Structures are given as structure tokens and as C-alpha cells.
């Protein structure tokens, strides 16, 4: 099992925010570019935590539930393939 898979299995849903776990797909598709894409998708500030900084970096992004779909679609369309989205425990955002 890869480190990404281990991290994906260990994610505990947040009470209010959805999360996207993302691993860099290639050096060209890096964490900075991914965070910029998410900022564009949600038109705002992104809360994130870098879980692994060296390549391939892994980032945990926290955002309101209503923005997850747009963010995942934008990331997927750009070529990011190692993604896992987790919804919040409560329906509030």
C-alpha cells in the first residue's frame, strides 16, 4: 500500500468542512499549482496542510462542502489523478 493510500485511509471527517487529499501527479502538476486551481474553483482562500513536502508531495485541503465538486473537477481536468474527497460529518458549511 502506498503512503497516499495509507493517508487516505487515516482521514477522519471534519465536523464542518470537506477535505480533499491530493498527491502530486508529476513535477509539472505540483502542489502549488493544485492549490492555485482550488483557489480559482472556490474564488477564495484555501485552508491546507502539507502532509509530505518532498515529491510526490501530499496536501490535505479543507473547504466548504459546496466547493468540493468544483475543486475536484478542476483538479481532475488539469490532470491530477491521486485525489480523495471526504465530506463533512454535519451538513453545515
Secondary structure, DSSP 8 states (H G I E B T S, - for coil): --HHHHHHHH----SS-EEEEEE-SSSSS-HHHHHHHHHHHHTS--EEEEEE-SSS-EEEEEE-HHHHHHHHHHHHHHT--EEEEE--SSS--
